Amino acid sequence: MRVSTGRHHWLAIALVAGSPAAAQLNQQQGTAPARGPDAPKSDSARANAPQTTESGASATAPIVPESEFNAALPPLTGDINAPLEPMPAQQPIGSAAAPATTTPAAPLVADGSLPPAAPENPELAQPLQPLATFDTAPLQTAADIKDKDAPQIRYDTVLKGLEELDLAGQFKALSALKEGDGKAANATQVAARAREDESLAKRLMTSLGYYDGNAISLIEATQDPADANKPGRLRATVTATPGRLYTLSSIDVQAQPVVPADLVTRNLPLRVGDPIEAARIQGAEANLSLVLPQQGYPFVKVGERDILLDDQSEKATGAYTLPVDTGPRSAFGNLVTTGDPVFDLKHLNVFPRFDDGDLYDSRKTDDLRDALVATGLFSSVAVEPQRTGRTNPDGTEAVDLLVRQSKGPARTLAGSAGYSTGQGFKAEGSWTHRNLFPPEGALIGTVVAGTQEQGASGTFRRSNAGRRDRTFTAIASAVHQSYDAFDAFTGTLSARWSYVSTPIWQKRFTYYYGGEIVGTNESVYDFTQGRNVRRTYGIAALPGQVEWDTSDSLLNPTRGYRLRLNLSPEGAVSGGFKPYVRTQIEATYYYPVSDSLVIAGRARAASIQGIARDDLAPSRRYYGGGGGSVRGYGYQRLGPFDPNGDPVGGRSLNEFALEARYRFGNFGIVPFVDAGNSYESSLPKGSELKFGAGIGGRFYTNFGPMRIDVATPLNPRPGDGKVALYISIGQAF
């Protein structure tokens, strides 16, 4: 922080007037030393008398007359091509013209040449010794000496004067004495550390506005009271004296006119009377640099502050001056691109969340860059505002955004593995080419291997299809699933349009719609025959979903609510065509009790209308139980059972959940209670609810919480387990 004070200038003058160099100069010139303001004054006659040297000459008389000096100068000519003057003849050594102090030169021989050189020292002609004969071991330093061999003394550190300023913690974290851990080679080293801590204490006090603060250190020996013959320890005491607290007496921001007029001053949170605290002032200036680009000034430059301290007044104050170059008020213009192009301008214009002519906002520029990074197709990408000089009708300057593209790898191999009660172990691997069909036309191949599920699928996905975050997906898959509820071999062809939220842009309204054709061969319990049989079903469906989301996060919401409605008209072919409709509605709510505690609740209800349960393929029925349903019960274990004790599913479902999410740091504890069931009827009932309770742990990461839940059924049926474990990413709901 640049700080000026008049006191510093007076000190500089005093040092110049009283310095030894000044006294020596006075002696050489024969003048009297300069008198300070307190020196005794002489009478006027003596003060006005001319000063003379010891020879009696006036001190102001010239040493060489000016005429004599000019006469000694050689004549000069303006012709730069004139020949050089001849060198003066060399005077013989020892002649009267040679200075008496000249060092005698080598004598000349008769012909005027130099005498022969002295014979060479024979040692210089000897060959150099081999390097191997030298001792190359480095000298042992104090750092190389083992602790047991090094002479050490012990010392204690005492700090005084910074506790009331709440600076003791910062001092201990940066202290050279504390870093030495109470050990030193000698007392000189302790004293050197103490002097460093003096400077540290002054810097810390200055950072809070105590510019008159001072610190001194004292090193003293202490005696062991238990043994007078035992060597004592040293005590290093650093005493700080803060002095007066300096405050702002005025705030002068030198900036061009802006819109609105108070934009700069309103976003510089400094007030007259505030302490001149470094963190406060730097934070205020940083806020100015952050907010102005969000309000239409992308080229703002905050200059170097100046604080002029006034230490002569009764109150210690400082006048604050800050130059700010706001640059032109700007609006969004066009996108331009350079580099190794991944997308052309047509596709780039899908990503911005602003229109041409909108007031510039740096947050929207950052959002554009984040959306491009999220495609995974760039090794690097930058978005920079550029001045154009074009003026809009409203007086703003159009600013183009330069997109610097650098193509990255488009192929990805990925894998995951997990385990849950009821679903067993499952591993999944995938290969993805994210831009096989530009722009953003991805081909994905997936393989699933597990104890209860195996399969493969191929997916075509067009991301940002004509609109940001709108996706078209086509899938062909073949899967074998073997659960307690059913065993099915299923093939699916589906296509879907979706508009969804992302971590970058969480939307209030989202949806999807599409169509699918399913062929499946499944084991089903035939109640008329009293045994399991296999049946083949052909199913056509038009699934859709709409969701309204006011929560504050996708993976870890702490406030708000969500409403979701699913509707799927379907038709099944198995011995005849049977149309029906599947519906489901879900609501979740999040209430922050405090910064560390959130109460979360969920309710879900589902129904299938228009078809008997036994005419439905088992994989299209509703089941309860599991990590996303009623915890404590096995996956799909809630609902009607066949005589063999296996679940057969139902046409309706209801579920309820309540959690208390307590967070401390990056960890959390979540006690919970769940309830629900599935029913043979087409509408859910309020009776026959099954309850589960448990506790979970959370580890919060930058992409969402890792979840581990352990639950137990509260009103179990025969065959239900006592404990169930669930591991996943994200909250349960």
Order of alpha helices (4+ residues) and beta strands (2+ residues): beta-alpha-alpha-alpha-alpha-beta-alpha-alpha-beta-alpha-beta-beta-beta-alpha-alpha-beta-beta-beta-beta-alpha-alpha-beta-beta-beta-beta-beta-beta-beta-beta-beta-beta-beta-beta-beta-beta-beta-beta-beta-beta-beta
